[in-house]
């Protein structure tokens, strides 16, 4: 049976390198770091005091006061990204949106609200904290609020698979459209966990970089001197739809969302399986789903976290799946500039993949100054590269061993 083709027609993004597709893309191509000293709160007592903050979203101007009062920051970022994606897709308001689905994930939800209101509860007692705390905190609320604000009232789902969340959201959207449950889906993820307790939690795991005096150089995937990831916030939403539907309405088609693979390590709470069996299987499943041979892939958008364990593990995975072709691949790490926005990272990286296919430029991996001998691929160090790209694989691996891989293809 012929599979329905699914395409991307709209993009929206909030990231530390820039809010809005054009500013985001400009930052990536220029190799601009979005990492700085934390300004959301006083982090002076923490081991890691740096983050990728979204500083230009202008939430007060974009969202009404009622929405700002009733939602957590992760929901607000999702709203900004979704509105941009809908506008760029040219999807009109009204009846046409009644059947549009929503799949918006979040790894954690409104963590900063939980922390703030729990402190109020401890300080003032029952009944003295914000009455809407629970609906503000729960991770599905970004998807719920998007339906309220955009009028998209088809299937409405929220996923939470740590750092693989955004990829699983897009893969779920792909399945919904292929199965005929939707013609159009808003898909992506949002995250904002920049609060003292959350950041210190990652510090306790010894997962974060402590290069506090050089924040813009702290995230350095595949570099010998990497010392952990840099936590970040952000959101990205893509409008995905069946090719037939996009053509009928005369939409501009940016790329094909061609394949999706997933697996579980079943190995450790936070560490990747060094045998890379499950991650390799996820990549192969995605390639099979897309009907793409490994030699047809031009670029891998790596999970590339800048942690001691992930980067060599991912290098081994790429070599295992692609064999000799691995030496002809370009591999990029978006997190080198954006930081690691946890559940939102895969969706943000999906936007970068689509723009790469559309514009023929591969953004660099910055801060790769002293290559790790265990990381021996072409990571596009330093500067962007003009290059026709026809097929991109995007890897995402989350705590708990959640693996999700997407394949995007160029459509002429």
C-alpha positions as semicolon CSV with decimal commas, in nm:
position;residue;x (nm);y (nm);z (nm)
1;X;0,000;0,000;0,000
2;X;0,130;0,345;-0,091
3;X;0,209;0,553;0,218
4;X;0,069;0,905;0,241
5;X;0,344;1,164;0,210
6;X;0,364;1,410;0,498
7;X;0,520;1,753;0,457
8;X;0,618;2,053;0,664
9;X;0,449;2,381;0,571
10;X;0,507;2,603;0,875
11;X;0,774;2,668;1,135
12;X;0,783;2,861;1,460
13;X;1,059;2,878;1,716
14;X;1,173;3,038;2,041
15;X;1,536;2,961;2,125
16;X;1,828;3,117;2,304
17;X;1,989;3,215;1,972
18;X;1,672;3,393;1,863
19;X;1,293;3,396;1,861
20;X;1,136;3,370;1,519
21;X;1,255;3,160;1,228
22;X;1,470;3,424;1,060
23;X;1,649;3,539;1,373
24;X;1,698;3,178;1,483
25;X;1,844;3,079;1,146
26;X;2,068;3,384;1,131
27;X;2,211;3,298;1,474
28;X;2,280;2,938;1,376
29;X;2,447;3,023;1,046
30;X;2,660;3,290;1,211
31;X;2,767;3,041;1,478
32;X;2,635;3,266;1,754
33;X;2,612;3,120;2,102
34;X;2,291;3,176;2,295
35;X;2,448;3,076;2,626
36;X;2,498;3,331;2,903
37;X;2,492;3,379;3,279
38;X;2,152;3,294;3,424
39;X;1,937;3,605;3,466
40;X;1,601;3,441;3,554
41;X;1,708;3,404;3,918
42;X;2,012;3,437;4,144
43;X;2,222;3,132;4,057
44;X;2,535;3,249;4,240
45;X;2,535;2,954;4,483
46;X;2,497;2,683;4,217
47;X;2,776;2,479;4,059
48;X;2,645;2,564;3,711
49;X;2,536;2,925;3,669
50;X;2,485;2,941;3,292
51;X;2,195;2,865;3,060
52;X;2,041;2,924;2,721
53;X;1,767;3,173;2,807
54;X;1,506;3,301;2,562
55;X;1,549;3,675;2,607
56;X;1,374;3,817;2,300
57;X;1,031;3,649;2,302
58;X;0,855;3,971;2,417
59;X;0,585;3,767;2,589
60;X;0,421;4,072;2,746
61;X;0,366;4,222;2,401
62;X;0,262;3,901;2,222
63;X;0,028;3,752;2,483
64;X;-0,260;3,912;2,668
65;X;-0,243;3,975;3,043
66;X;-0,505;3,706;3,114
67;X;-0,300;3,441;2,931
68;X;0,018;3,552;3,107
69;X;-0,151;3,522;3,448
70;X;-0,298;3,179;3,382
71;X;-0,010;2,997;3,214
72;X;0,344;2,886;3,291
73;X;0,635;3,003;3,081
74;X;0,664;2,676;2,885
75;X;0,306;2,724;2,763
76;X;0,373;3,086;2,674
77;X;0,676;2,994;2,464
78;X;0,472;2,725;2,289
79;X;0,202;2,981;2,205
80;X;0,453;3,219;2,046
81;X;0,606;2,939;1,839
82;X;0,267;2,803;1,733
83;X;0,133;3,139;1,622
84;X;0,440;3,190;1,405
85;X;0,411;2,841;1,257
86;X;0,043;2,890;1,171
87;X;0,110;3,230;1,015
88;X;0,402;3,102;0,807
89;X;0,194;2,804;0,695
90;X;-0,087;3,035;0,588
91;X;-0,344;2,823;0,769
92;X;-0,651;3,048;0,798
93;X;-0,854;3,086;1,114
94;X;-1,207;2,957;1,151
95;X;-1,371;2,636;1,038
96;X;-1,064;2,504;0,859
97;X;-0,892;2,458;1,197
98;X;-1,169;2,248;1,352
99;X;-1,004;1,921;1,246
100;X;-0,640;2,029;1,293
101;X;-0,463;1,813;1,549
102;X;-0,214;1,919;1,815
103;X;0,075;1,714;1,954
104;X;0,283;1,936;2,182
105;X;0,509;1,773;2,438
106;X;0,708;1,887;2,739
107;X;0,963;1,699;2,942
108;X;0,867;1,856;3,274
109;X;0,599;2,127;3,239
110;X;0,570;2,434;3,460
111;X;0,849;2,352;3,702
112;X;0,913;2,713;3,803
113;X;0,546;2,759;3,897
114;X;0,551;2,442;4,106
115;X;0,863;2,558;4,289
116;X;0,725;2,908;4,347
117;X;0,381;2,800;4,468
118;X;0,518;2,518;4,683
119;X;0,729;2,777;4,863
120;X;0,413;2,985;4,915
121;X;0,233;2,678;5,052
122;X;0,513;2,606;5,298
123;X;0,534;2,970;5,402
124;X;0,164;3,060;5,429
125;X;-0,018;2,728;5,454
126;X;-0,310;2,567;5,266
127;X;-0,530;2,781;5,045
128;X;-0,273;3,060;5,021
129;X;-0,110;2,984;4,687
130;X;-0,226;3,035;4,328
131;X;-0,554;2,847;4,265
132;X;-0,452;2,761;3,907
133;X;-0,123;2,604;4,012
134;X;-0,216;2,252;3,900
135;X;-0,336;2,342;3,546
136;X;-0,039;2,574;3,504
137;X;0,211;2,303;3,598
138;X;0,089;1,991;3,419
139;X;0,287;1,915;3,101
140;X;-0,018;1,872;2,875
141;X;-0,132;2,229;2,930
142;X;0,067;2,375;2,640
143;X;-0,130;2,151;2,404
144;X;-0,456;2,237;2,578
145;X;-0,399;2,613;2,569
146;X;-0,296;2,598;2,203
147;X;-0,635;2,447;2,121
148;X;-0,809;2,725;2,313
149;X;-0,604;3,005;2,158
150;X;-0,571;2,881;1,797
151;X;-0,902;2,703;1,740
152;X;-0,731;2,377;1,640
153;X;-0,972;2,120;1,780
154;X;-0,870;1,787;1,631
155;X;-0,689;1,518;1,831
156;X;-0,500;1,684;2,115
157;X;-0,205;1,502;2,268
158;X;0,092;1,567;2,492
159;X;0,400;1,348;2,518
160;X;0,675;1,345;2,778
161;X;0,986;1,140;2,701
162;X;1,259;1,366;2,839
163;X;1,497;1,489;2,569
164;X;1,328;1,280;2,298
165;X;0,990;1,448;2,351
166;X;0,993;1,679;2,048
167;X;1,089;1,398;1,812
168;X;0,822;1,169;1,949
169;X;0,567;1,449;1,906
170;X;0,658;1,492;1,540
171;X;0,662;1,116;1,486
172;X;0,318;1,087;1,642
173;X;0,192;1,362;1,412
174;X;0,336;1,171;1,117
175;X;0,146;0,859;1,224
176;X;-0,180;1,051;1,276
177;X;-0,167;1,188;0,923
178;X;-0,060;0,862;0,760
179;X;-0,343;0,682;0,938
180;X;-0,598;0,933;0,814
181;X;-0,692;1,067;1,157
182;X;-0,581;1,420;1,060
183;X;-0,484;1,613;0,751
184;X;-0,295;1,879;0,949
185;X;-0,120;1,868;1,287
186;X;0,062;2,129;1,496
187;X;0,352;1,933;1,639
188;X;0,648;2,018;1,859
189;X;0,750;2,073;2,218
190;X;0,821;2,339;2,476
191;X;1,034;2,356;2,790
192;X;1,130;2,608;3,054
193;X;1,285;2,467;3,370
194;X;1,516;2,752;3,462
195;X;1,450;2,758;3,835
196;X;1,692;2,707;4,125
197;X;1,565;2,363;4,222
198;X;1,559;2,228;3,865
199;X;1,904;2,355;3,774
200;X;2,050;2,230;4,102
201;X;1,889;1,893;4,033
202;X;2,096;1,858;3,717
203;X;2,398;1,986;3,908
204;X;2,347;1,702;4,157
205;X;2,368;1,458;3,866
206;X;2,697;1,620;3,759
207;X;2,536;1,660;3,418
208;X;2,592;2,033;3,361
209;X;2,893;2,227;3,242
210;X;3,061;2,441;3,508
211;X;3,249;2,661;3,262
212;X;3,078;2,959;3,427
213;X;3,338;3,219;3,332
214;X;3,305;3,145;2,958
215;X;2,937;3,067;2,903
216;X;2,947;3,109;2,526
217;X;3,223;2,845;2,506
218;X;3,072;2,604;2,758
219;X;2,871;2,384;2,525
220;X;3,129;2,204;2,309
221;X;2,995;1,881;2,159
222;X;3,259;1,631;2,044
223;X;3,538;1,843;2,191
224;X;3,794;1,680;2,418
225;X;3,740;1,946;2,686
226;X;3,361;1,918;2,715
227;X;3,236;1,889;3,072
228;X;2,858;1,860;3,049
229;X;2,556;2,008;2,880
230;X;2,421;2,358;2,925
231;X;2,057;2,372;3,028
232;X;1,829;2,586;2,814
233;X;1,466;2,675;2,753
234;X;1,278;2,704;2,427
235;X;0,994;2,590;2,207
236;X;0,936;2,491;1,848
237;X;0,618;2,405;1,660
238;X;0,589;2,274;1,305
239;X;0,280;2,258;1,087
240;X;0,280;1,916;0,924
241;X;0,016;1,800;0,679
242;X;-0,053;1,547;0,410
243;X;0,105;1,634;0,078
244;X;-0,234;1,621;-0,094
245;X;-0,386;1,864;0,154
246;X;-0,093;2,103;0,123
247;X;-0,121;2,101;-0,256
248;X;-0,498;2,152;-0,250
249;X;-0,464;2,468;-0,045
250;X;-0,159;2,594;-0,234
251;X;0,071;2,588;0,067
252;X;0,445;2,641;0,040
253;X;0,606;2,304;0,107
254;X;0,932;2,330;0,300
255;X;1,035;1,964;0,335
256;X;0,902;1,612;0,371
257;X;0,881;1,449;0,713
258;X;0,968;1,112;0,570
259;X;1,042;0,872;0,853
260;X;1,033;0,801;1,225
261;X;1,200;0,537;1,439
262;X;1,198;0,474;1,812
263;X;1,340;0,232;2,066
264;X;1,437;0,201;2,432
265;X;1,782;0,137;2,575
266;X;1,648;-0,042;2,882
267;X;1,990;0,020;3,033
268;X;2,026;0,309;3,282
269;X;1,837;0,609;3,421
270;X;2,070;0,870;3,273
271;X;2,357;0,706;3,084
272;X;2,343;0,584;2,723
273;X;2,404;0,219;2,649
274;X;2,769;0,200;2,533
275;X;2,675;-0,090;2,304
276;X;2,446;0,152;2,108
277;X;2,218;-0,137;2,007
278;X;1,887;0,037;2,070
279;X;1,992;0,376;1,934
280;X;2,125;0,206;1,620
281;X;1,795;0,025;1,582
282;X;1,601;0,352;1,611
283;X;1,805;0,507;1,329
284;X;1,760;0,200;1,108
285;X;1,387;0,194;1,176
286;X;1,359;0,561;1,080
287;X;1,553;0,502;0,757
288;X;1,338;0,200;0,672
289;X;1,022;0,395;0,747
290;X;1,141;0,671;0,512
291;X;1,249;0,415;0,248
292;X;1,593;0,575;0,253
293;X;1,920;0,387;0,212
294;X;2,197;0,499;0,452
295;X;2,408;0,620;0,157
296;X;2,130;0,866;0,063
297;X;2,174;1,059;0,387
298;X;2,379;1,378;0,361
299;X;2,358;1,516;0,714
300;X;2,301;1,397;1,069
301;X;2,170;1,649;1,319
302;X;2,325;1,491;1,625
303;X;2,182;1,473;1,974
304;X;2,526;1,620;2,052
305;X;2,485;1,714;2,416
306;X;2,848;1,794;2,503
307;X;2,854;1,531;2,776
308;X;3,145;1,291;2,826
309;X;2,932;0,981;2,760
310;X;2,689;1,090;2,487
311;X;2,926;1,224;2,223
312;X;3,151;0,919;2,173
313;X;2,848;0,692;2,207
314;X;2,667;0,880;1,930
315;X;2,977;0,870;1,713
316;X;2,988;0,491;1,750
317;X;2,620;0,473;1,663
318;X;2,669;0,674;1,343
319;X;2,961;0,457;1,238
320;X;2,766;0,139;1,310
321;X;2,462;0,242;1,105
322;X;2,631;0,419;0,815
323;X;2,951;0,216;0,782
324;X;3,197;0,365;0,532
325;X;2,941;0,631;0,439
326;X;2,989;0,783;0,787
327;X;3,310;0,946;0,659
328;X;3,112;1,124;0,387
329;X;2,843;1,255;0,621
330;X;2,825;1,603;0,767
331;X;2,729;1,593;1,136
332;X;2,613;1,903;1,323
333;X;2,528;1,980;1,686
334;X;2,266;2,255;1,720
335;X;2,300;2,242;2,100
336;X;2,650;2,389;2,070
337;X;2,470;2,722;2,020
338;X;2,123;2,682;2,172
339;X;2,215;2,476;2,477
340;X;2,002;2,176;2,571
341;X;1,636;2,268;2,599
342;X;1,547;1,917;2,719
343;X;1,201;1,819;2,590
344;X;1,197;2,102;2,335
345;X;1,540;2,030;2,189
346;X;1,433;1,781;1,921
347;X;1,161;2,013;1,792
348;X;1,404;2,306;1,778
349;X;1,651;2,086;1,591
350;X;1,374;1,977;1,353
351;X;1,329;2,342;1,255
352;X;1,704;2,364;1,186
353;X;1,683;2,048;0,971
354;X;1,397;2,183;0,761
355;X;1,573;2,516;0,707
356;X;1,891;2,334;0,605
357;X;1,702;2,139;0,338
358;X;1,526;2,450;0,216
359;X;1,824;2,689;0,213
360;X;2,124;2,472;0,134
361;X;2,339;2,579;0,429
362;X;2,462;2,352;0,707
363;X;2,508;2,539;1,033
364;X;2,833;2,475;1,222
365;X;2,915;2,300;1,545
366;X;3,084;2,574;1,747
367;X;3,349;2,541;2,019
368;X;3,496;2,228;1,860
369;X;3,856;2,334;1,914
370;X;4,026;2,019;2,044
371;X;3,866;1,715;1,879
372;X;3,818;1,410;2,096
373;X;4,000;1,114;1,936
374;X;3,688;0,905;2,004
375;X;3,482;1,152;1,803
376;X;3,626;1,130;1,453
377;X;3,352;1,243;1,212
378;X;3,300;1,563;1,012
379;X;3,115;1,779;1,264
380;X;3,123;2,097;1,051
381;X;3,344;2,280;1,302
382;X;3,362;2,656;1,321
383;X;3,183;2,791;1,015
384;X;2,862;2,723;0,824
385;X;2,894;2,531;0,500
386;X;2,701;2,589;0,179
387;X;2,592;2,245;0,069
388;X;2,296;2,090;-0,108
389;X;2,128;1,857;0,140
390;X;1,862;1,614;0,022
391;X;1,819;1,401;0,334
392;X;1,874;1,468;0,706
393;X;1,858;1,230;1,000
394;X;1,789;1,391;1,338
395;X;1,879;1,197;1,655
396;X;1,723;1,250;1,997
397;X;1,791;1,042;2,308
398;X;1,637;1,103;2,650
399;X;1,693;1,011;3,013
400;X;1,539;0,671;3,077
401;X;1,670;0,542;2,745
402;X;1,401;0,695;2,523
403;X;1,527;0,708;2,163
404;X;1,355;0,885;1,874
405;X;1,491;0,951;1,526
406;X;1,337;1,156;1,243
407;X;1,419;1,164;0,873
408;X;1,353;1,476;0,667
409;X;1,384;1,494;0,289
410;X;1,411;1,780;0,044
411;X;1,115;1,837;-0,187
412;X;1,186;2,025;-0,509
